[in-house]
Amino acid sequence: MHEMGIAAQIVEAAGAALPPEDKDARVETIHLKIGRMAGVVKEYLTFCMEIAAKNTPLEGACVNIDEIPVNVRCRDCGLEWEPPGQGPFICPRCQSLNAEILSGNELNVVSMDVAD
């Protein structure tokens, strides 16, 4: 379950982003954007965040995950589309397999809500 490693990295990055002078800072919500092709199971990540956040400023924080759809562009005809599955990506216009992924692989910490 690679979600535990991802959760640990998120907790580390979020903790490093908090002001060092505010020793009592507590994160209430962490906002993530995760692409459909990132290979992350949202429920597993949320569970792993609970474990990884123990005894840190993120303990008890709500994890808000926005899923980013997959968008693909055909390099041959230029058509952009949102495929229903995860490849191979066949252009619905020209049947080419020469496609590039524009979005859907992201895994980003967007923001945090810190308690006053």
PDB file as gemmi writes it, atoms N, CA and C in Angstrom:
CRYST1    1.000    1.000    1.000  90.00  90.00  90.00 P 1                      
ATOM      1  N   MET A   1       0.854  -1.177   0.000  1.00  0.00           N  
ATOM      2  CA  MET A   1       0.000   0.000   0.000  1.00  0.00           C  
ATOM      3  C   MET A   1       0.899   1.239   0.000  1.00  0.00           C  
ATOM      4  N   HIS A   2       1.107   1.827  -1.180  1.00  0.00           N  
ATOM      5  CA  HIS A   2       1.968   2.995  -1.287  1.00  0.00           C  
ATOM      6  C   HIS A   2       1.320   4.258  -0.732  1.00  0.00           C  
ATOM      7  N   GLU A   3       0.045   4.196  -0.425  1.00  0.00           N  
ATOM      8  CA  GLU A   3      -0.637   5.352   0.158  1.00  0.00           C  
ATOM      9  C   GLU A   3      -0.008   5.764   1.493  1.00  0.00           C  
ATOM     10  N   MET A   4       0.567   4.811   2.235  1.00  0.00           N  
ATOM     11  CA  MET A   4       1.212   5.166   3.507  1.00  0.00           C  
ATOM     12  C   MET A   4       2.431   6.056   3.257  1.00  0.00           C  
ATOM     13  N   GLY A   5       3.215   5.734   2.245  1.00  0.00           N  
ATOM     14  CA  GLY A   5       4.358   6.577   1.909  1.00  0.00           C  
ATOM     15  C   GLY A   5       3.926   7.956   1.447  1.00  0.00           C  
ATOM     16  N   ILE A   6       2.873   8.002   0.674  1.00  0.00           N  
ATOM     17  CA  ILE A   6       2.344   9.280   0.207  1.00  0.00           C  
ATOM     18  C   ILE A   6       1.841  10.098   1.393  1.00  0.00           C  
ATOM     19  N   ALA A   7       1.117   9.457   2.294  1.00  0.00           N  
ATOM     20  CA  ALA A   7       0.594  10.147   3.484  1.00  0.00           C  
ATOM     21  C   ALA A   7       1.740  10.702   4.322  1.00  0.00           C  
ATOM     22  N   ALA A   8       2.783   9.921   4.505  1.00  0.00           N  
ATOM     23  CA  ALA A   8       3.937  10.381   5.299  1.00  0.00           C  
ATOM     24  C   ALA A   8       4.581  11.602   4.646  1.00  0.00           C  
ATOM     25  N   GLN A   9       4.701  11.609   3.327  1.00  0.00           N  
ATOM     26  CA  GLN A   9       5.287  12.750   2.632  1.00  0.00           C  
ATOM     27  C   GLN A   9       4.398  13.984   2.727  1.00  0.00           C  
ATOM     28  N   ILE A  10       3.087  13.785   2.654  1.00  0.00           N  
ATOM     29  CA  ILE A  10       2.163  14.912   2.791  1.00  0.00           C  
ATOM     30  C   ILE A  10       2.273  15.518   4.182  1.00  0.00           C  
ATOM     31  N   VAL A  11       2.288  14.669   5.200  1.00  0.00           N  
ATOM     32  CA  VAL A  11       2.403  15.155   6.581  1.00  0.00           C  
ATOM     33  C   VAL A  11       3.714  15.912   6.769  1.00  0.00           C  
ATOM     34  N   GLU A  12       4.795  15.379   6.222  1.00  0.00           N  
ATOM     35  CA  GLU A  12       6.099  16.043   6.344  1.00  0.00           C  
ATOM     36  C   GLU A  12       6.099  17.396   5.643  1.00  0.00           C  
ATOM     37  N   ALA A  13       5.585  17.440   4.410  1.00  0.00           N  
ATOM     38  CA  ALA A  13       5.553  18.691   3.656  1.00  0.00           C  
ATOM     39  C   ALA A  13       4.646  19.718   4.318  1.00  0.00           C  
ATOM     40  N   ALA A  14       3.493  19.278   4.784  1.00  0.00           N  
ATOM     41  CA  ALA A  14       2.561  20.200   5.443  1.00  0.00           C  
ATOM     42  C   ALA A  14       3.151  20.737   6.743  1.00  0.00           C  
ATOM     43  N   GLY A  15       3.786  19.873   7.506  1.00  0.00           N  
ATOM     44  CA  GLY A  15       4.421  20.315   8.749  1.00  0.00           C  
ATOM     45  C   GLY A  15       5.519  21.328   8.492  1.00  0.00           C  
ATOM     46  N   ALA A  16       6.295  21.122   7.417  1.00  0.00           N  
ATOM     47  CA  ALA A  16       7.373  22.045   7.079  1.00  0.00           C  
ATOM     48  C   ALA A  16       6.836  23.400   6.614  1.00  0.00           C  
ATOM     49  N   ALA A  17       5.607  23.427   6.108  1.00  0.00           N  
ATOM     50  CA  ALA A  17       5.017  24.675   5.624  1.00  0.00           C  
ATOM     51  C   ALA A  17       4.437  25.539   6.744  1.00  0.00           C  
ATOM     52  N   LEU A  18       4.296  24.965   7.925  1.00  0.00           N  
ATOM     53  CA  LEU A  18       3.762  25.742   9.052  1.00  0.00           C  
ATOM     54  C   LEU A  18       4.824  26.696   9.579  1.00  0.00           C  
ATOM     55  N   PRO A  19       4.420  27.854  10.083  1.00  0.00           N  
ATOM     56  CA  PRO A  19       5.390  28.819  10.625  1.00  0.00           C  
ATOM     57  C   PRO A  19       6.152  28.217  11.805  1.00  0.00           C  
ATOM     58  N   PRO A  20       7.482  28.236  11.759  1.00  0.00           N  
ATOM     59  CA  PRO A  20       8.268  27.620  12.842  1.00  0.00           C  
ATOM     60  C   PRO A  20       8.061  28.294  14.203  1.00  0.00           C  
ATOM     61  N   GLU A  21       7.664  29.564  14.188  1.00  0.00           N  
ATOM     62  CA  GLU A  21       7.468  30.274  15.459  1.00  0.00           C  
ATOM     63  C   GLU A  21       6.154  29.898  16.139  1.00  0.00           C  
ATOM     64  N   ASP A  22       5.251  29.273  15.389  1.00  0.00           N  
ATOM     65  CA  ASP A  22       3.960  28.874  15.948  1.00  0.00           C  
ATOM     66  C   ASP A  22       3.998  27.391  16.308  1.00  0.00           C  
ATOM     67  N   LYS A  23       4.521  27.094  17.463  1.00  0.00           N  
ATOM     68  CA  LYS A  23       4.702  25.705  17.907  1.00  0.00           C  
ATOM     69  C   LYS A  23       3.380  24.981  18.151  1.00  0.00           C  
ATOM     70  N   ASP A  24       2.297  25.737  18.391  1.00  0.00           N  
ATOM     71  CA  ASP A  24       1.003  25.128  18.677  1.00  0.00           C  
ATOM     72  C   ASP A  24       0.070  25.100  17.462  1.00  0.00           C  
ATOM     73  N   ALA A  25       0.614  25.354  16.275  1.00  0.00           N  
ATOM     74  CA  ALA A  25      -0.223  25.361  15.070  1.00  0.00           C  
ATOM     75  C   ALA A  25      -0.865  23.988  14.878  1.00  0.00           C  
ATOM     76  N   ARG A  26      -2.137  24.027  14.453  1.00  0.00           N  
ATOM     77  CA  ARG A  26      -2.873  22.786  14.216  1.00  0.00           C  
ATOM     78  C   ARG A  26      -3.641  22.921  12.912  1.00  0.00           C  
ATOM     79  N   VAL A  27      -3.444  21.944  12.043  1.00  0.00           N  
ATOM     80  CA  VAL A  27      -4.120  21.937  10.746  1.00  0.00           C  
ATOM     81  C   VAL A  27      -5.503  21.330  10.931  1.00  0.00           C  
ATOM     82  N   GLU A  28      -6.532  22.055  10.486  1.00  0.00           N  
ATOM     83  CA  GLU A  28      -7.907  21.550  10.568  1.00  0.00           C  
ATOM     84  C   GLU A  28      -8.289  20.763   9.320  1.00  0.00           C  
ATOM     85  N   THR A  29      -7.881  21.259   8.154  1.00  0.00           N  
ATOM     86  CA  THR A  29      -8.199  20.606   6.883  1.00  0.00           C  
ATOM     87  C   THR A  29      -7.008  20.721   5.953  1.00  0.00           C  
ATOM     88  N   ILE A  30      -6.747  19.646   5.234  1.00  0.00           N  
ATOM     89  CA  ILE A  30      -5.728  19.689   4.184  1.00  0.00           C  
ATOM     90  C   ILE A  30      -6.429  19.368   2.869  1.00  0.00           C  
ATOM     91  N   HIS A  31      -6.178  20.201   1.862  1.00  0.00           N  
ATOM     92  CA  HIS A  31      -6.846  20.087   0.573  1.00  0.00           C  
ATOM     93  C   HIS A  31      -5.869  19.514  -0.454  1.00  0.00           C  
ATOM     94  N   LEU A  32      -6.261  18.414  -1.076  1.00  0.00           N  
ATOM     95  CA  LEU A  32      -5.429  17.729  -2.055  1.00  0.00           C  
ATOM     96  C   LEU A  32      -6.128  17.672  -3.402  1.00  0.00           C  
ATOM     97  N   LYS A  33      -5.342  17.648  -4.483  1.00  0.00           N  
ATOM     98  CA  LYS A  33      -5.855  17.368  -5.821  1.00  0.00           C  
ATOM     99  C   LYS A  33      -5.118  16.133  -6.313  1.00  0.00           C  
ATOM    100  N   ILE A  34      -5.891  15.104  -6.652  1.00  0.00           N  
ATOM    101  CA  ILE A  34      -5.298  13.841  -7.067  1.00  0.00           C  
ATOM    102  C   ILE A  34      -5.923  13.413  -8.387  1.00  0.00           C  
ATOM    103  N   GLY A  35      -5.080  13.155  -9.364  1.00  0.00           N  
ATOM    104  CA  GLY A  35      -5.533  12.713 -10.670  1.00  0.00           C  
ATOM    105  C   GLY A  35      -6.027  11.271 -10.637  1.00  0.00           C  
ATOM    106  N   ARG A  36      -6.981  10.988 -11.508  1.00  0.00           N  
ATOM    107  CA  ARG A  36      -7.547   9.636 -11.586  1.00  0.00           C  
ATOM    108  C   ARG A  36      -6.495   8.588 -11.923  1.00  0.00           C  
ATOM    109  N   MET A  37      -5.433   8.990 -12.615  1.00  0.00           N  
ATOM    110  CA  MET A  37      -4.395   8.041 -13.003  1.00  0.00           C  
ATOM    111  C   MET A  37      -3.219   8.012 -12.037  1.00  0.00           C  
ATOM    112  N   ALA A  38      -3.312   8.708 -10.933  1.00  0.00           N  
ATOM    113  CA  ALA A  38      -2.208   8.751  -9.966  1.00  0.00           C  
ATOM    114  C   ALA A  38      -2.045   7.431  -9.230  1.00  0.00           C  
ATOM    115  N   GLY A  39      -3.020   6.556  -9.335  1.00  0.00           N  
ATOM    116  CA  GLY A  39      -2.917   5.257  -8.687  1.00  0.00           C  
ATOM    117  C   GLY A  39      -3.124   5.317  -7.185  1.00  0.00           C  
ATOM    118  N   VAL A  40      -3.861   6.311  -6.732  1.00  0.00           N  
ATOM    119  CA  VAL A  40      -4.112   6.490  -5.306  1.00  0.00           C  
ATOM    120  C   VAL A  40      -5.570   6.160  -5.011  1.00  0.00           C  
ATOM    121  N   VAL A  41      -5.784   5.286  -4.040  1.00  0.00           N  
ATOM    122  CA  VAL A  41      -7.134   4.978  -3.582  1.00  0.00           C  
ATOM    123  C   VAL A  41      -7.458   5.970  -2.467  1.00  0.00           C  
ATOM    124  N   LYS A  42      -8.453   6.818  -2.729  1.00  0.00           N  
ATOM    125  CA  LYS A  42      -8.758   7.902  -1.788  1.00  0.00           C  
ATOM    126  C   LYS A  42      -9.031   7.392  -0.379  1.00  0.00           C  
ATOM    127  N   GLU A  43      -9.778   6.327  -0.247  1.00  0.00           N  
ATOM    128  CA  GLU A  43     -10.115   5.804   1.077  1.00  0.00           C  
ATOM    129  C   GLU A  43      -8.866   5.321   1.817  1.00  0.00           C  
ATOM    130  N   TYR A  44      -7.952   4.684   1.087  1.00  0.00           N  
ATOM    131  CA  TYR A  44      -6.702   4.219   1.710  1.00  0.00           C  
ATOM    132  C   TYR A  44      -5.855   5.409   2.146  1.00  0.00           C  
ATOM    133  N   LEU A  45      -5.780   6.427   1.284  1.00  0.00           N  
ATOM    134  CA  LEU A  45      -4.976   7.597   1.634  1.00  0.00           C  
ATOM    135  C   LEU A  45      -5.537   8.288   2.873  1.00  0.00           C  
ATOM    136  N   THR A  46      -6.842   8.425   2.939  1.00  0.00           N  
ATOM    137  CA  THR A  46      -7.461   9.054   4.110  1.00  0.00           C  
ATOM    138  C   THR A  46      -7.143   8.265   5.377  1.00  0.00           C  
ATOM    139  N   PHE A  47      -7.240   6.949   5.294  1.00  0.00           N  
ATOM    140  CA  PHE A  47      -6.916   6.083   6.435  1.00  0.00           C  
ATOM    141  C   PHE A  47      -5.444   6.235   6.816  1.00  0.00           C  
ATOM    142  N   CYS A  48      -4.574   6.214   5.834  1.00  0.00           N  
ATOM    143  CA  CYS A  48      -3.139   6.336   6.096  1.00  0.00           C  
ATOM    144  C   CYS A  48      -2.781   7.710   6.655  1.00  0.00           C  
ATOM    145  N   MET A  49      -3.509   8.748   6.224  1.00  0.00           N  
ATOM    146  CA  MET A  49      -3.260  10.084   6.767  1.00  0.00           C  
ATOM    147  C   MET A  49      -3.543  10.111   8.260  1.00  0.00           C  
ATOM    148  N   GLU A  50      -4.580   9.418   8.705  1.00  0.00           N  
ATOM    149  CA  GLU A  50      -4.881   9.357  10.137  1.00  0.00           C  
ATOM    150  C   GLU A  50      -3.706   8.776  10.913  1.00  0.00           C  
ATOM    151  N   ILE A  51      -3.122   7.733  10.374  1.00  0.00           N  
ATOM    152  CA  ILE A  51      -1.998   7.076  11.057  1.00  0.00           C  
ATOM    153  C   ILE A  51      -0.747   7.951  10.992  1.00  0.00           C  
ATOM    154  N   ALA A  52      -0.424   8.458   9.801  1.00  0.00           N  
ATOM    155  CA  ALA A  52       0.794   9.247   9.625  1.00  0.00           C  
ATOM    156  C   ALA A  52       0.748  10.567  10.390  1.00  0.00           C  
ATOM    157  N   ALA A  53      -0.445  11.098  10.618  1.00  0.00           N  
ATOM    158  CA  ALA A  53      -0.576  12.395  11.273  1.00  0.00           C  
ATOM    159  C   ALA A  53      -0.560  12.321  12.796  1.00  0.00           C  
ATOM    160  N   LYS A  54      -0.563  11.117  13.362  1.00  0.00           N  
ATOM    161  CA  LYS A  54      -0.542  10.985  14.826  1.00  0.00           C  
ATOM    162  C   LYS A  54       0.623  11.779  15.413  1.00  0.00           C  
ATOM    163  N   ASN A  55       0.333  12.539  16.459  1.00  0.00           N  
ATOM    164  CA  ASN A  55       1.332  13.325  17.188  1.00  0.00           C  
ATOM    165  C   ASN A  55       2.017  14.375  16.318  1.00  0.00           C  
ATOM    166  N   THR A  56       1.304  14.880  15.318  1.00  0.00           N  
ATOM    167  CA  THR A  56       1.806  15.974  14.487  1.00  0.00           C  
ATOM    168  C   THR A  56       0.741  17.067  14.464  1.00  0.00           C  
ATOM    169  N   PRO A  57       1.075  18.234  13.902  1.00  0.00           N  
ATOM    170  CA  PRO A  57       0.055  19.293  13.785  1.00  0.00           C  
ATOM    171  C   PRO A  57      -1.131  18.923  12.893  1.00  0.00           C  
ATOM    172  N   LEU A  58      -1.036  17.810  12.152  1.00  0.00           N  
ATOM    173  CA  LEU A  58      -2.132  17.385  11.283  1.00  0.00           C  
ATOM    174  C   LEU A  58      -3.036  16.349  11.931  1.00  0.00           C  
ATOM    175  N   GLU A  59      -2.737  15.962  13.157  1.00  0.00           N  
ATOM    176  CA  GLU A  59      -3.568  14.948  13.812  1.00  0.00           C  
ATOM    177  C   GLU A  59      -5.011  15.436  13.902  1.00  0.00           C  
ATOM    178  N   GLY A  60      -5.937  14.627  13.421  1.00  0.00           N  
ATOM    179  CA  GLY A  60      -7.355  14.951  13.437  1.00  0.00           C  
ATOM    180  C   GLY A  60      -7.815  15.828  12.285  1.00  0.00           C  
ATOM    181  N   ALA A  61      -6.904  16.199  11.393  1.00  0.00           N  
ATOM    182  CA  ALA A  61      -7.274  17.070  10.274  1.00  0.00           C  
ATOM    183  C   ALA A  61      -8.176  16.333   9.286  1.00  0.00           C  
ATOM    184  N   CYS A  62      -9.102  17.061   8.732  1.00  0.00           N  
ATOM    185  CA  CYS A  62      -9.966  16.538   7.669  1.00  0.00           C  
ATOM    186  C   CYS A  62      -9.154  16.545   6.370  1.00  0.00           C  
ATOM    187  N   VAL A  63      -9.274  15.476   5.599  1.00  0.00           N  
ATOM    188  CA  VAL A  63      -8.582  15.378   4.314  1.00  0.00           C  
ATOM    189  C   VAL A  63      -9.619  15.573   3.212  1.00  0.00           C  
ATOM    190  N   ASN A  64      -9.472  16.670   2.467  1.00  0.00           N  
ATOM    191  CA  ASN A  64     -10.391  17.005   1.384  1.00  0.00           C  
ATOM    192  C   ASN A  64      -9.688  16.695   0.064  1.00  0.00           C  
ATOM    193  N   ILE A  65     -10.219  15.731  -0.696  1.00  0.00           N  
ATOM    194  CA  ILE A  65      -9.584  15.307  -1.939  1.00  0.00           C  
ATOM    195  C   ILE A  65     -10.475  15.648  -3.121  1.00  0.00           C  
ATOM    196  N   ASP A  66      -9.930  16.457  -4.042  1.00  0.00           N  
ATOM    197  CA  ASP A  66     -10.597  16.738  -5.315  1.00  0.00           C  
ATOM    198  C   ASP A  66      -9.957  15.840  -6.364  1.00  0.00           C  
ATOM    199  N   GLU A  67     -10.788  15.068  -7.065  1.00  0.00           N  
ATOM    200  CA  GLU A  67     -10.267  14.174  -8.092  1.00  0.00           C  
ATOM    201  C   GLU A  67     -10.190  14.910  -9.427  1.00  0.00           C  
ATOM    202  N   ILE A  68      -9.018  14.818 -10.065  1.00  0.00           N  
ATOM    203  CA  ILE A  68      -8.790  15.461 -11.354  1.00  0.00           C  
ATOM    204  C   ILE A  68      -9.037  14.426 -12.458  1.00  0.00           C  
ATOM    205  N   PRO A  69      -9.899  14.740 -13.414  1.00  0.00           N  
ATOM    206  CA  PRO A  69     -10.166  13.783 -14.490  1.00  0.00           C  
ATOM    207  C   PRO A  69      -8.969  13.657 -15.428  1.00  0.00           C  
ATOM    208  N   VAL A  70      -8.958  12.578 -16.190  1.00  0.00           N  
ATOM    209  CA  VAL A  70      -7.927  12.367 -17.191  1.00  0.00           C  
ATOM    210  C   VAL A  70      -8.332  13.107 -18.460  1.00  0.00           C  
ATOM    211  N   ASN A  71      -7.422  13.911 -18.969  1.00  0.00           N  
ATOM    212  CA  ASN A  71      -7.622  14.578 -20.247  1.00  0.00           C  
ATOM    213  C   ASN A  71      -6.440  14.238 -21.136  1.00  0.00           C  
ATOM    214  N   VAL A  72      -6.740  13.913 -22.382  1.00  0.00           N  
ATOM    215  CA  VAL A  72      -5.752  13.428 -23.329  1.00  0.00           C  
ATOM    216  C   VAL A  72      -5.864  14.234 -24.620  1.00  0.00           C  
ATOM    217  N   ARG A  73      -4.699  14.412 -25.305  1.00  0.00           N  
ATOM    218  CA  ARG A  73      -4.700  15.070 -26.613  1.00  0.00           C  
ATOM    219  C   ARG A  73      -4.016  14.161 -27.622  1.00  0.00           C  
ATOM    220  N   CYS A  74      -4.634  14.020 -28.777  1.00  0.00           N  
ATOM    221  CA  CYS A  74      -4.057  13.239 -29.863  1.00  0.00           C  
ATOM    222  C   CYS A  74      -2.944  14.065 -30.502  1.00  0.00           C  
ATOM    223  N   ARG A  75      -1.762  13.503 -30.583  1.00  0.00           N  
ATOM    224  CA  ARG A  75      -0.635  14.210 -31.198  1.00  0.00           C  
ATOM    225  C   ARG A  75      -0.751  14.252 -32.729  1.00  0.00           C  
ATOM    226  N   ASP A  76      -1.607  13.416 -33.276  1.00  0.00           N  
ATOM    227  CA  ASP A  76      -1.747  13.390 -34.732  1.00  0.00           C  
ATOM    228  C   ASP A  76      -2.802  14.366 -35.241  1.00  0.00           C  
ATOM    229  N   CYS A  77      -3.973  14.403 -34.619  1.00  0.00           N  
ATOM    230  CA  CYS A  77      -5.046  15.275 -35.134  1.00  0.00           C  
ATOM    231  C   CYS A  77      -5.390  16.424 -34.187  1.00  0.00           C  
ATOM    232  N   GLY A  78      -4.849  16.410 -32.959  1.00  0.00           N  
ATOM    233  CA  GLY A  78      -5.062  17.515 -32.025  1.00  0.00           C  
ATOM    234  C   GLY A  78      -6.323  17.437 -31.183  1.00  0.00           C  
ATOM    235  N   LEU A  79      -7.125  16.405 -31.358  1.00  0.00           N  
ATOM    236  CA  LEU A  79      -8.355  16.282 -30.574  1.00  0.00           C  
ATOM    237  C   LEU A  79      -8.032  16.086 -29.096  1.00  0.00           C  
ATOM    238  N   GLU A  80      -8.743  16.807 -28.238  1.00  0.00           N  
ATOM    239  CA  GLU A  80      -8.634  16.606 -26.790  1.00  0.00           C  
ATOM    240  C   GLU A  80      -9.917  15.950 -26.311  1.00  0.00           C  
ATOM    241  N   TRP A  81      -9.778  14.963 -25.408  1.00  0.00           N  
ATOM    242  CA  TRP A  81     -10.948  14.261 -24.889  1.00  0.00           C  
ATOM    243  C   TRP A  81     -10.663  13.689 -23.510  1.00  0.00           C  
ATOM    244  N   GLU A  82     -11.746  13.340 -22.840  1.00  0.00           N  
ATOM    245  CA  GLU A  82     -11.675  12.697 -21.534  1.00  0.00           C  
ATOM    246  C   GLU A  82     -12.034  11.224 -21.726  1.00  0.00           C  
ATOM    247  N   PRO A  83     -11.029  10.356 -21.700  1.00  0.00           N  
ATOM    248  CA  PRO A  83     -11.307   8.941 -21.939  1.00  0.00           C  
ATOM    249  C   PRO A  83     -12.051   8.306 -20.769  1.00  0.00           C  
ATOM    250  N   PRO A  84     -12.858   7.293 -21.063  1.00  0.00           N  
ATOM    251  CA  PRO A  84     -13.630   6.642 -19.999  1.00  0.00           C  
ATOM    252  C   PRO A  84     -12.785   5.727 -19.118  1.00  0.00           C  
ATOM    253  N   GLY A  85     -11.658   5.243 -19.620  1.00  0.00           N  
ATOM    254  CA  GLY A  85     -10.818   4.315 -18.855  1.00  0.00           C  
ATOM    255  C   GLY A  85      -9.397   4.815 -18.746  1.00  0.00           C  
ATOM    256  N   GLN A  86      -8.498   3.889 -18.415  1.00  0.00           N  
ATOM    257  CA  GLN A  86      -7.098   4.259 -18.210  1.00  0.00           C  
ATOM    258  C   GLN A  86      -6.201   3.650 -19.288  1.00  0.00           C  
ATOM    259  N   GLY A  87      -6.510   3.871 -20.508  1.00  0.00           N  
ATOM    260  CA  GLY A  87      -5.644   3.493 -21.610  1.00  0.00           C  
ATOM    261  C   GLY A  87      -5.771   2.030 -21.984  1.00  0.00           C  
ATOM    262  N   PRO A  88      -5.273   1.675 -23.135  1.00  0.00           N  
ATOM    263  CA  PRO A  88      -4.584   2.598 -24.043  1.00  0.00           C  
ATOM    264  C   PRO A  88      -5.563   3.635 -24.591  1.00  0.00           C  
ATOM    265  N   PHE A  89      -5.017   4.803 -24.894  1.00  0.00           N  
ATOM    266  CA  PHE A  89      -5.853   5.905 -25.343  1.00  0.00           C  
ATOM    267  C   PHE A  89      -5.885   5.925 -26.870  1.00  0.00           C  
ATOM    268  N   ILE A  90      -7.025   5.607 -27.406  1.00  0.00           N  
ATOM    269  CA  ILE A  90      -7.226   5.583 -28.856  1.00  0.00           C  
ATOM    270  C   ILE A  90      -8.080   6.789 -29.225  1.00  0.00           C  
ATOM    271  N   CYS A  91      -7.550   7.613 -30.097  1.00  0.00           N  
ATOM    272  CA  CYS A  91      -8.262   8.822 -30.505  1.00  0.00           C  
ATOM    273  C   CYS A  91      -9.599   8.459 -31.138  1.00  0.00           C  
ATOM    274  N   PRO A  92     -10.682   9.033 -30.617  1.00  0.00           N  
ATOM    275  CA  PRO A  92     -11.995   8.734 -31.191  1.00  0.00           C  
ATOM    276  C   PRO A  92     -12.184   9.326 -32.592  1.00  0.00           C  
ATOM    277  N   ARG A  93     -11.338  10.287 -32.980  1.00  0.00           N  
ATOM    278  CA  ARG A  93     -11.469  10.902 -34.298  1.00  0.00           C  
ATOM    279  C   ARG A  93     -10.662  10.138 -35.357  1.00  0.00           C  
ATOM    280  N   CYS A  94      -9.352   9.906 -35.083  1.00  0.00           N  
ATOM    281  CA  CYS A  94      -8.492   9.333 -36.124  1.00  0.00           C  
ATOM    282  C   CYS A  94      -7.968   7.935 -35.791  1.00  0.00           C  
ATOM    283  N   GLN A  95      -8.341   7.411 -34.628  1.00  0.00           N  
ATOM    284  CA  GLN A  95      -7.953   6.064 -34.178  1.00  0.00           C  
ATOM    285  C   GLN A  95      -6.457   5.931 -33.881  1.00  0.00           C  
ATOM    286  N   SER A  96      -5.742   7.036 -33.752  1.00  0.00           N  
ATOM    287  CA  SER A  96      -4.316   7.013 -33.449  1.00  0.00           C  
ATOM    288  C   SER A  96      -4.088   6.620 -31.990  1.00  0.00           C  
ATOM    289  N   LEU A  97      -2.966   5.975 -31.734  1.00  0.00           N  
ATOM    290  CA  LEU A  97      -2.539   5.673 -30.356  1.00  0.00           C  
ATOM    291  C   LEU A  97      -1.511   6.683 -29.869  1.00  0.00           C  
ATOM    292  N   ASN A  98      -1.238   7.695 -30.674  1.00  0.00           N  
ATOM    293  CA  ASN A  98      -0.216   8.692 -30.359  1.00  0.00           C  
ATOM    294  C   ASN A  98      -0.841   9.817 -29.533  1.00  0.00           C  
ATOM    295  N   ALA A  99      -1.047   9.539 -28.255  1.00  0.00           N  
ATOM    296  CA  ALA A  99      -1.731  10.494 -27.376  1.00  0.00           C  
ATOM    297  C   ALA A  99      -0.827  10.935 -26.239  1.00  0.00           C  
ATOM    298  N   GLU A 100      -1.036  12.145 -25.776  1.00  0.00           N  
ATOM    299  CA  GLU A 100      -0.326  12.644 -24.599  1.00  0.00           C  
ATOM    300  C   GLU A 100      -1.340  12.956 -23.506  1.00  0.00           C  
ATOM    301  N   ILE A 101      -0.955  12.659 -22.283  1.00  0.00           N  
ATOM    302  CA  ILE A 101      -1.821  12.923 -21.130  1.00  0.00           C  
ATOM    303  C   ILE A 101      -1.632  14.370 -20.707  1.00  0.00           C  
ATOM    304  N   LEU A 102      -2.713  15.129 -20.673  1.00  0.00           N  
ATOM    305  CA  LEU A 102      -2.670  16.535 -20.273  1.00  0.00           C  
ATOM    306  C   LEU A 102      -2.911  16.694 -18.773  1.00  0.00           C  
ATOM    307  N   SER A 103      -3.777  15.864 -18.220  1.00  0.00           N  
ATOM    308  CA  SER A 103      -4.043  15.912 -16.788  1.00  0.00           C  
ATOM    309  C   SER A 103      -4.540  14.554 -16.332  1.00  0.00           C  
ATOM    310  N   GLY A 104      -4.435  14.339 -15.027  1.00  0.00           N  
ATOM    311  CA  GLY A 104      -4.912  13.087 -14.450  1.00  0.00           C  
ATOM    312  C   GLY A 104      -3.862  12.338 -13.677  1.00  0.00           C  
ATOM    313  N   ASN A 105      -2.596  12.811 -13.728  1.00  0.00           N  
ATOM    314  CA  ASN A 105      -1.512  12.178 -12.969  1.00  0.00           C  
ATOM    315  C   ASN A 105      -1.135  12.970 -11.711  1.00  0.00           C  
ATOM    316  N   GLU A 106      -1.815  14.065 -11.460  1.00  0.00           N  
ATOM    317  CA  GLU A 106      -1.434  14.973 -10.385  1.00  0.00           C  
ATOM    318  C   GLU A 106      -1.594  14.360  -8.997  1.00  0.00           C  
ATOM    319  N   LEU A 107      -0.776  14.823  -8.097  1.00  0.00           N  
ATOM    320  CA  LEU A 107      -0.940  14.547  -6.670  1.00  0.00           C  
ATOM    321  C   LEU A 107      -0.356  15.769  -5.968  1.00  0.00           C  
ATOM    322  N   ASN A 108      -1.215  16.731  -5.653  1.00  0.00           N  
ATOM    323  CA  ASN A 108      -0.774  18.013  -5.126  1.00  0.00           C  
ATOM    324  C   ASN A 108      -1.459  18.366  -3.808  1.00  0.00           C  
ATOM    325  N   VAL A 109      -0.659  18.930  -2.903  1.00  0.00           N  
ATOM    326  CA  VAL A 109      -1.231  19.579  -1.719  1.00  0.00           C  
ATOM    327  C   VAL A 109      -1.553  21.001  -2.171  1.00  0.00           C  
ATOM    328  N   VAL A 110      -2.834  21.336  -2.140  1.00  0.00           N  
ATOM    329  CA  VAL A 110      -3.276  22.631  -2.644  1.00  0.00           C  
ATOM    330  C   VAL A 110      -3.218  23.686  -1.547  1.00  0.00           C  
ATOM    331  N   SER A 111      -3.762  23.351  -0.382  1.00  0.00           N  
ATOM    332  CA  SER A 111      -3.781  24.320   0.714  1.00  0.00           C  
ATOM    333  C   SER A 111      -4.098  23.609   2.029  1.00  0.00           C  
ATOM    334  N   MET A 112      -3.954  24.361   3.109  1.00  0.00           N  
ATOM    335  CA  MET A 112      -4.289  23.860   4.446  1.00  0.00           C  
ATOM    336  C   MET A 112      -5.073  24.935   5.175  1.00  0.00           C  
ATOM    337  N   ASP A 113      -6.026  24.501   5.965  1.00  0.00           N  
ATOM    338  CA  ASP A 113      -6.721  25.410   6.868  1.00  0.00           C  
ATOM    339  C   ASP A 113      -6.117  25.208   8.242  1.00  0.00           C  
ATOM    340  N   VAL A 114      -5.540  26.255   8.797  1.00  0.00           N  
ATOM    341  CA  VAL A 114      -4.865  26.187  10.094  1.00  0.00           C  
ATOM    342  C   VAL A 114      -5.749  26.858  11.137  1.00  0.00           C  
ATOM    343  N   ALA A 115      -5.896  26.208  12.277  1.00  0.00           N  
ATOM    344  CA  ALA A 115      -6.720  26.752  13.366  1.00  0.00           C  
ATOM    345  C   ALA A 115      -6.106  28.054  13.877  1.00  0.00           C  
ATOM    346  N   ASP A 116      -6.987  28.970  14.266  1.00  0.00           N  
ATOM    347  CA  ASP A 116      -6.514  30.252  14.835  1.00  0.00           C  
ATOM    348  C   ASP A 116      -6.033  30.077  16.250  1.00  0.00           C  
TER     349      ASP A 116                                                      
END                                                                             
